[in-house]
Amino acid sequence: MTDRNTSEPFLDGFQRMLADAAVTGRRLTHEEIRSRRAQGARAAEAGHDWRSVVRAHLAAGRDGWPRGADPAGVLTVVEQALDAFADGYENAQRLVIRKEEAARREFIDDLLHGRGDPGQLAARSERFGLRLSRAHAVAVAEGPVEYDETDPVPRRVEDALYGRFESRRVLFTTEHGRMVCIAPGDQDEVLTHFAEQAHAAAPGRIQVAVGRPRTGPVGIGHSYEEARNALDVAQRMALDEPLLRAADLLVFPVLARDRQALVDLVHSVLGPLEGARGGAQPLLATLTAYFDSGCVAAAAARQLSLSVRALGYRLERVRSLTGADPADPGHRYTLQTAVIGARLLDWPAEPLQPSDLST
């Protein structure tokens, strides 16, 4: 009989049980079943994969098969032993997986929100496939519903992402109902592929925003915030591009940074439009279409389902109320900036409070 106990501790006592059962015809005792469960738990905690431990049990059973034993009786004991071993193994493995998931979730939260010591974050990052000495960029995908990592859509995106870029240092997760991808800053093709897969997997409208590449653990948090802010700006500005880049939208956070000045600009330049018949919204929509079309009256009229003559009347009404002519290059910049500000402030749907106005 070959003794495998010294090389594979989780087999300790297994062959003795077979030999004893062959002689007595008995089944395993409660204590023996408990010990097999404990050995299964130890094997899982030590990182042994399930296929290898089953193979080891079968090999030990073959090598230590009692001579002249009743096959049915011995196989019953083998079945009992493996069943108890599997019970302990699976319970321990579930606990290991839960701990690993909790550690991964804690790392991702600390990384995206800039919590924790940067040195410790960098040390932990290798375990999860990132090397924080490099610059990284973050892409965030927002869909019509909130997602978590167990939902079908994120799982399809994750499979497609890792299927193509398995050897890259890429991290996929979900955060606050959005899908998030972190990739090295010089590998834009990874984030572009992430965006393509998100659009392919998610039913309904979905937008993806990409932050600028930043260096270090703190940089990843900044890139993540940029991507989130870009999605917020897109919602406020009714931007429907499927892929947004924070670098292309920097003017909007600059404008929104000084709310007092922005409120004052909108109030001073566009406030008189509230005196128009029907309120400010129709004339504000006219200015928005006019500027979005590159100040081409025919294109703006088609967008608004108006005649060019009716559009011209509205633009003249804007000029008479505000004193600023949309067709005059000298006035156009102020008017267009005020229109952007109105969209950021959701005006006139959200009235400008007197307390917000400059005194």
Secondary structure, DSSP 8 states (H G I E B T S, - for coil): ----TTT-GGGTTHHHHHHHHHHH-----HHHHHHHHHHHHHHHHTT--HHHHHHHHHHHHHHT--TT--HHHHHHHHHHHHHHHHHHHHHHHHHHHHHHHHHHHHHHHHHHTT-S-HHHHHHHHGGGT--TTSEEEEEEEE-SS---TTSHHHHHHHHHHHHHSTTS--EEEEETTEEEEEEETT-HHHHHHHHHHHHHHSSS--EEEE---EEHHHHHHHHHHHHHHHHHHHHHHT---SEEEGGGGTHHHHHHH-HHHHHHHHHHHHGGGGGSTT-SHHHHHHHHHHHHTTS-HHHHHHHHT--HHHHHHHHHHHHHHHS--TT-HHHHHHHHHHHHHHHHHTTTTS---GGGS--
